Amino acid sequence: MYRLIIILILLIILFLMVRKAIREFFSRKTSDTALPGKDVMIQDPVCKLYIPVDSAITEKIGGQIYYFCSDDCAYKFKHYMSG
């Protein structure tokens, strides 16, 4: 009888741990779509260079914000996206 109670308690603890891990995983995924903070490094989509967000060149293209390391990369990306 005591073994059954211990097994149930362990299963409940395991369930709570898995549920917490899943919630943290999905909250990180949704926070990635939010605007990044100033201390975040972000990758330029053209040259793949990582740069701080606060010094990046931002362009809103097609309703989405993109971050670039230089005006040249932003220009290349805009012309690539326009066809």
DRENBA-207091 format. One record per residue (C-alpha): residue in one letter; x negated, z negated, y. Coordinates in steps of 0.25 Angstrom, whole numbers, plus 5000, padded with zeros to 4 digits. Each point is the difference from the previous one (the first is absolute). Last residue first. Layout:
// DRENBA-207091
(node "A"; (X; Z; Y))
...
//
This chain:
// DRENBA-207091
(node "G"; (4950; 5227; 5161))
(node "S"; (5004; 4990; 5010))
(node "M"; (4994; 4989; 4991))
(node "Y"; (4986; 5006; 5000))
(node "H"; (5000; 5002; 5015))
(node "K"; (5004; 4985; 5003))
(node "F"; (4989; 4996; 4990))
(node "K"; (4989; 5008; 5006))
(node "Y"; (5004; 4995; 5014))
(node "A"; (5000; 4985; 4996))
(node "C"; (4987; 5002; 4993))
(node "D"; (4994; 5006; 5013))
(node "D"; (5006; 4989; 5008))
(node "S"; (4992; 4990; 4992))
(node "C"; (5002; 4989; 4990))
(node "F"; (5014; 5003; 4997))
(node "Y"; (5013; 4992; 4997))
(node "Y"; (5013; 5006; 4996))
(node "I"; (5014; 4995; 5005))
(node "Q"; (5012; 5006; 4993))
(node "G"; (5012; 5007; 5006))
(node "G"; (4995; 5014; 4997))
(node "I"; (4986; 4997; 5007))
(node "K"; (4998; 4988; 5009))
(node "E"; (4985; 5000; 5003))
(node "T"; (4991; 4988; 5001))
(node "I"; (4986; 5000; 5004))
(node "A"; (4993; 4988; 4993))
(node "S"; (4993; 4989; 5008))
(node "D"; (5010; 4989; 4997))
(node "V"; (5002; 5005; 4986))
(node "P"; (4986; 4998; 4996))
(node "I"; (4994; 5012; 4993))
(node "Y"; (4998; 5005; 4986))
(node "L"; (4995; 5014; 4999))
(node "K"; (5008; 5009; 4991))
(node "C"; (4997; 5013; 5008))
(node "V"; (5014; 5005; 5002))
(node "P"; (5010; 4988; 4996))
(node "D"; (4992; 4990; 5008))
(node "Q"; (5000; 4987; 4992))
(node "I"; (5004; 4987; 5006))
(node "M"; (4993; 4987; 5002))
(node "V"; (5008; 4988; 5004))
(node "D"; (4996; 4990; 5011))
(node "K"; (5010; 5005; 5010))
(node "G"; (5012; 4999; 4991))
(node "P"; (5006; 5011; 4992))
(node "L"; (5014; 5006; 5003))
(node "A"; (5009; 4998; 4989))
(node "T"; (5000; 5009; 4987))
(node "D"; (4989; 4991; 4994))
(node "S"; (5009; 4988; 5002))
(node "T"; (5010; 5006; 4990))
(node "K"; (4990; 5001; 4989))
(node "R"; (4995; 4986; 5002))
(node "S"; (5014; 4995; 4999))
(node "F"; (5002; 5007; 4987))
(node "F"; (4987; 4994; 4994))
(node "E"; (5003; 4986; 5005))
(node "R"; (5014; 5001; 4995))
(node "I"; (4995; 5004; 4986))
(node "A"; (4990; 4989; 5000))
(node "K"; (5011; 4990; 5003))
(node "R"; (5009; 5005; 4989))
(node "V"; (4989; 4999; 4990))
(node "M"; (4996; 4986; 5004))
(node "L"; (5015; 4995; 4999))
(node "F"; (5002; 5007; 4987))
(node "L"; (4987; 4993; 4994))
(node "I"; (5005; 4987; 5005))
(node "I"; (5013; 5002; 4994))
(node "L"; (4994; 5004; 4987))
(node "L"; (4991; 4988; 5000))
(node "I"; (5012; 4991; 5002))
(node "L"; (5007; 5006; 4988))
(node "I"; (4988; 4999; 4991))
(node "I"; (4999; 4985; 5004))
(node "I"; (5015; 4998; 4997))
(node "L"; (4999; 5007; 4987))
(node "R"; (4988; 4992; 4995))
(node "Y"; (5007; 4987; 5004))
(node "M"; (5011; 5004; 4990))
//
